């Protein structure tokens, strides 16, 4: 009776875990990975439009968070899932592309304004 109750409690706890294989392997997802990815993506998209200043703000925040996350991953790489590291790197790449687009947009505006 006690053994079956213990097993059912363990199964209930195990099924409530979002990513059970991370418990088995001892790896976890970085707490900011999704935030970094989405901020980088939306910053990239907003840098394409006239609302580029909002995109630049998201890009700046994303790059700062990605820097902190990469430092913590570099210190203990065995603690984090590969999918988490990939999500952080992809968010950082989106942010860098958005930053490059913002700079390119500024140069184009300067050139267009100097022509008139």
Helices and strands as residue ranges (DSSP letters): H 2-15, H 20-25, H 33-46, H 52-75, G 77-79, H 82-115
